[in-house]
Amino acid sequence: MGERLKDKRALITGGGTGIGRAIAEAFVAEGARVVICGRRPGPLQQAVEALHHITPHAHFVECDVTDPEDVKALTARTSSLLGGLDVLVNNAGLFEPGTLETTELKIWDRVFNTNLRGAFLVTRACLPMLLARRGSCVLSVSAAHAKAADADKVAYSASKAALDMFSRCCAVDFGDKGLRFNTISPSVVDTPLHDRSKAELGIHEWRSQMAFLHPLTNVGMPRDVALAAVYLASDEASFLTGMDLPVDGGMTAR
């Protein structure tokens, strides 16, 4: 076990699968104590059982991050389980394809509620714990598509772009209190988010098409994002705030 996050206490939203689970695994491997949350108890339970092979200090809480009462309960439970909070990872997210013409209002609201409202509610609820010890940080998982527009992603890309600015505004507002805010922007990462496309195209064709988007000619893996999160959560990044770290295989360099 490493010690880059030794004794840090972390809450990771959307932590049952994909990028969130990979971040939880990387955090505990570096000595952190974690709470993961999400809406589905099954994946959360499986993730925590796997984490328990590394540490007993891993817990899950069911929570809909768009619901203020759920978030209030999550905050109280996190405080009880961890005794405070040093790192918040806003990872819970939702992708729905669509253009301005094809995106229904209910879809627009669902995407923004998860990707932006959720981050706002959880961050605000956790703020007293984060401010209790100087040097805490908030990481939000954004997306390369917040910077490089792509077809059929209007709600997703707009919500992630708003999440970027939310993080930067908070970095300015709380910098003098020692609370850091940064974002990580993955491009295409092989997670359950893409299961539908992989089933339609076949895994090899999907990977080939997605790899073409990246100058590095491959597809990202959840661990790529998780290792970036470890760095930003560690004391090695203590002078970094208000920034975005692209983990995108060079996609936004074009």
ABEGO torsion letter per residue (X at the ends): XBAAABGBBBBBBGAABEAAAAAAAAAAAAGBBBBBBBABAAAAAAAAAAAAAABABBBBBBBBAABAAAAAAAAAAAAAAAGEBABBBBABBBBBBEBAAABBAAAAAAAAAAAAAAAAAAAAAAAAAAAABBGBBBBBBBBAAAABBBBGAAAAAAAAAAAAAAAAAAAAAAAAAGBBBBBBBBBBBBBAAAAAAAAAAEAAAAAAAAAAABAAGBBBBAAAAAAAAAAAABAAAAABBGBBBBBAGGAAAX
